[in-house]
Amino acid sequence: MNAIPLGAVYAGGVQLGAYALERIGPAERERLLRTCSTNVDNLAAGRWETLLSSAAVVEEPMPLPYALLLVAVLGYAEYAYGAWWTAAVFLFGHATATLLVYGALRGTADPQTRRSLDVGTSYGFNAVLGALTSALPRGRVRTAARAGLLVLAAAPVVKRGRTFTDAGHLAALGIGIGVSLALDCLSGAKHQKIARNAA
């Protein structure tokens, strides 16, 4: 395992970047954020690099509780499965959830929604969180955790005033849980690395 968890480096870099963005002019800050955003207009114009850049910036510094939770989830995933696995799940969940939202909005979104800012760490976070349910004890605990997370993520989606980001969170979590189910099938009950650590 790395001496310094890469998840902590990532979260710290995003947070420092957010503080740096606060120190530049509003117009330049807005331009940079829109350049990195995976909004409908950018993706429709073929700016696919935003699928990566949007995960590297946030509109404003992350609240401390969320930042610590992000570090904890990414750090445990890195400990349990490795840094490359964690990065792959994070990016896969982030990109896939973004594309699902884009597909749903492309033909129906109003002009304001099409150009809205869509950046941040939350899609990748939800994907890794969902995938980590495979590290829980097999049986009712694991099933209850998956169901509970899905209910929590679905609650904002069914409420009036929901946003496309709410749907993206649910999609990303579902993708992560799908990864965890695949792990269950491939490893039986536990990931091999967790089994070795528990021995």
Summary of the structure (lengths in Angstrom):
residues: 199
radius of gyration: 17.4
end to end distance: 17.6
largest distance: 56.1
contacts: 628
relative contact order: 0.13
helix: 73%
strand: 0%
